[in-house]
Amino acid sequence: MWLTRTRGFQVIIVTEVNGKIIGLTVDRVLDITNIPEDKIQLATDFTAQEKTRYLRAMGKLGNRLILLLDLNKIMDFEDEKFVNDKMSSEEIILNF
């Protein structure tokens, strides 16, 4: 994952989803950190509730609990038309 500063306080989070490089525009990033694999617990290990359907995993660093989102559940990257339409537009806006 890479971060690129653009237009003042916005940043673009660049990541890979299903073999495609995508960029997500966000207002801010509070921290960039590496979580050791042994400190990550997959979501399927702790819950199957509707409230946590967008979680991929949880990471624990000291007393911090870090939630890792599953981008495939937030957006349908398998839908080729959706991806092509969005990739040809200037930006995709996600509201959480």
C-alpha positions as CSV (number, residue, x, y, z in Angstrom):
1,M,0.0,0.0,0.0
2,W,1.3,3.5,-0.9
3,L,0.1,6.9,0.1
4,T,0.2,9.9,-2.3
5,R,-0.5,13.5,-1.2
6,T,-2.8,15.5,-3.5
7,R,-4.9,18.7,-3.3
8,G,-4.1,20.0,0.2
9,F,-5.1,17.6,2.9
10,Q,-6.4,14.7,0.7
11,V,-4.4,11.6,0.3
12,I,-4.8,8.7,-2.1
13,I,-4.4,5.2,-0.7
14,V,-3.0,3.0,-3.4
15,T,-3.5,-0.8,-3.0
16,E,-4.0,-4.0,-4.9
17,V,-7.4,-5.7,-5.1
18,N,-7.9,-8.8,-7.2
19,G,-4.7,-8.2,-9.1
20,K,-5.7,-4.6,-10.0
21,I,-4.0,-1.5,-8.6
22,I,-6.6,1.0,-7.3
23,G,-6.5,4.4,-5.6
24,L,-8.9,5.5,-2.9
25,T,-9.2,9.2,-2.1
26,V,-9.5,9.9,1.6
27,D,-9.6,13.0,3.8
28,R,-6.7,12.0,6.0
29,V,-4.6,9.1,7.3
30,L,-3.8,9.0,11.0
31,D,-1.0,6.4,10.9
32,I,0.8,4.0,8.7
33,T,2.0,0.8,10.4
34,N,3.1,-2.7,9.8
35,I,1.3,-5.4,11.8
36,P,3.1,-8.7,12.3
37,E,1.2,-11.6,10.8
38,D,1.0,-13.4,14.2
39,K,-0.9,-10.3,15.6
40,I,-3.7,-10.5,13.0
41,Q,-6.9,-12.5,13.6
42,L,-9.1,-13.1,10.6
43,A,-12.7,-12.0,10.9
44,T,-14.0,-15.5,10.3
45,D,-12.2,-16.5,13.5
46,F,-14.2,-14.2,15.7
47,T,-17.6,-13.4,14.2
48,A,-20.1,-13.9,11.4
49,Q,-22.4,-11.0,12.4
50,E,-23.9,-8.6,9.9
51,K,-22.3,-5.6,11.8
52,T,-18.8,-6.9,10.9
53,R,-19.4,-7.9,7.3
54,Y,-16.9,-5.4,6.0
55,L,-14.1,-6.6,8.3
56,R,-11.3,-8.7,6.9
57,A,-9.3,-9.0,10.2
58,M,-8.3,-7.4,13.4
59,G,-4.8,-6.6,14.4
60,K,-3.4,-5.9,17.8
61,L,-0.4,-3.7,18.5
62,G,0.2,-3.2,22.2
63,N,-3.0,-1.7,23.5
64,R,-4.2,-0.7,20.0
65,L,-6.9,-2.6,18.2
66,I,-6.7,-2.1,14.4
67,L,-9.6,-3.1,12.1
68,L,-8.7,-4.2,8.6
69,L,-11.4,-3.7,6.0
70,D,-12.2,-6.1,3.2
71,L,-12.3,-3.9,0.1
72,N,-13.9,-6.7,-1.9
73,K,-17.0,-6.5,0.4
74,I,-17.1,-2.7,0.3
75,M,-17.0,-2.5,-3.5
76,D,-17.7,-5.1,-6.2
77,F,-14.4,-5.3,-8.0
78,E,-15.5,-8.5,-9.7
79,D,-18.1,-6.6,-11.7
80,E,-16.1,-5.7,-14.8
81,K,-18.5,-3.1,-16.0
82,F,-18.4,-1.4,-12.6
83,V,-14.6,-1.4,-12.5
84,N,-14.3,-0.1,-16.1
85,D,-16.9,2.7,-15.6
86,K,-15.2,3.8,-12.3
87,M,-11.7,3.5,-13.6
88,S,-12.6,5.7,-16.6
89,S,-14.1,8.4,-14.3
90,E,-11.9,10.9,-12.5
91,E,-12.5,9.4,-9.0
92,I,-14.6,7.0,-6.9
93,I,-16.0,8.5,-3.7
94,L,-16.6,6.1,-0.8
95,N,-18.7,7.5,2.1
96,F,-18.4,5.6,5.4
